[in-house]
């Protein structure tokens, strides 16, 4: 089973691509989901984060991820310390999940990792996919889900430029068109990843 990482910039369509890949039969997990699980279910990780950021991040006996974001995005050194704490644990959980499912009848193991190249995790994967879009489209999508433009700029600063991600990736999906076009491009790529010797045919998207 090939292990593939999906990355890209803010609001480029990474999660949508992963949703399509799951629909095609891939096993899909996201680094953000793993972090959420670690913070809510793993006491050692939760306590380490509380020690780093202070008890003020706890709301109703649960770590408030919004409060965590507020504290670290304005403090680069604190953000770096948090990432150094979490990333090895995320890597360990990804490895555990891969070992758990690799003998099953699953065509592809996919992990969505926004900061794949930034944290130098790309060498752990057989292939990498960068999902990219124009900055104007990304900003518009970001705003459409009720997020502020300054938040877009703050979060983007901690990521590599999209053209650099595209250069480093094995494959690039450009998401500047319709949802149907992205679906079809993802379908072709999925078939290339799972049947490299077979000429890929494009499936029609289901009703969405």
N, C-alpha and C positions, 0 to 999 in steps of 0.2 A: 504494500500500500504506500503510495507516494504521499509525502508530507509537504503541504503547500501553505505558504503564508500569504495573506491578503493585507495590503497596506494602502496608504494614500493620504491625502490631506483631509481637512475638515470639510464635511458635507460633499465629498466627491462621489459617494455612492458605495463605499466599502461594504456596509451592512446589507445593502440591496444585492450586491453581487454575491455575498455569502448566502443570502436567502435563496437566490437562484441555484447556487451550487448545492445547497441542502436539498432543494426540490429535485435536482437531477440525481441525487443519491449519495452525495458526500456526507461524511461526518463533519459537522461544523461546530466550532467553539470560538468564543471571543476572549481576548485577554481581559477586557473590561468585565465580562461576566465572571471570570475566574477571580479577579480582584474583589468583586462584590461578594463572592462566596467566601473568600478568605477572611474578609473583614467581618462577615456576619456569622461564620461557622467555625473559624479556626481561632481559638483563644490566644495562642501564642502570637499569631500575626496581629490580631486586634490589640493585644496588650503592648506589642512593640510599637505600633502606630500611635497609640495613646501616649506612651512614654515620650515619643518624638514630638508630637503636636500638642499635647496637653489634654486634660480631661474635658475641656470645653467643647471638644468635637463630638462628645457623647450626648445623644438625645434619646430619652426613654430606653436607656440601656443598650442603645445601638449607635454605632458610629455613623454620624451624619456626613455623607459623602459631599454634600454641597458645602458644608462648613470646612471640610478638608480642602476642597478646591479653593475656597476663599483664602485660606491660610497659606497654601503653597504657591499659588500662581503669582502672588505678589512678592515672593521671596525665593529667588533662584537656588540659593544654598539649601533651603528647606525642601524644595521640590527635588533637588538632586538626592538628598538624604532619603526622602521617601521612596524615590525610584530605586535606589540601591537596596532598600529594604524589601521592596515588593517584587522587583523583576526576577531575582533568583527563585522566589517561591512560585511565581507564575510559570517560569521555565520548568520547574520540577513537576508542577501539576500537568502541564502540557505533555511532558514525557510520560507521566503516569497514565494519562488518558490514552495516549498513543499505544502504549503497551497493552492496555486493557482491550482495545478494539482492533488491533492490527491483524489478528487471526480471523476476524469476522469477514463476512462477505460484503465489504464496503469498498467502493472503488477509489475513494480519495479521502485523505485526512486534511482538513482545512482549519487554519487558525487565523482569526482576524486580529492583527496587531498594528495599531496606528503608528507606534514608534519603533517599528521593526528595525530599520536601518540606524536610527538614532541610538538604540541600545545594543547594536551589533549582534542581533539574534538571527540575522539572515542566513548565516552559515549552518544553522541547525536544520535547514529545510532543503528539500530536493529542488524546489522551484519557488519563486516569489512573483506575486502579481501586484502591480501598482495600479490603482484606480485613480485617474486624474480627470480634472475638469477645469474650465476657465475660472479665474478668480471671481468674475462677476456672477457666474452661476452659483459658485460655492457660497458667496455672500448672500445671494438671494435665498438659497435653500436654508441657510443657517437662520436667516431672519424669519423665514416662513414657519419655523418651529418655535418662534417666540424668544430667540436669543439675541442679545445685543451685539452690535457691530464691534464695540471695543473688546468684548469677550472673544470674538473671532480673531482679532489682531493679537491679543495676549496669548491665546492658545497656539496660533500659527507660528509665533516667534520661537517656540520650543521645538518646532519641527523643521526638517530639511525642506528646501524649496521643492515644489512638485517636479520640476524638470530634473532635479538631482535624484529624486526617488525613481523617476522613470528610467534614468540612465542605469541605475543600480539593479533594477528589477529584471527578472527573466522575461516576464510578459507585461504588457501595458494595455489596460482597457481605458479608452477615452470615453468619458461619459458626458458628452456635450449635446446629445440628441434626445430621442424619446426613450421611454422605459422599454418599449418593444425592441428598439435598437440595442439597448444595453443587454436585454435578455438574450437576444440572438448572438451577440458577440460573446457573452458568457457561455452560452451553449456550445459554440464552436470551440472555445478554449477548453471547456470541460472535456469534450470529446478528444481533443488533441492530447490532453494530459492523461486521459485514461486509456486511449487507444491510439498511440502515436503512429502506428503503422497503417491506420485506417483513415480514409478521407472523411472528415467530419461533415455530417449533414445537419442543417439547422432545423430545430423543432419550432413549432409555433407556440408562442406563450399562451398559457391558460388565461381564462378571464380574470381580470384583476380589478 
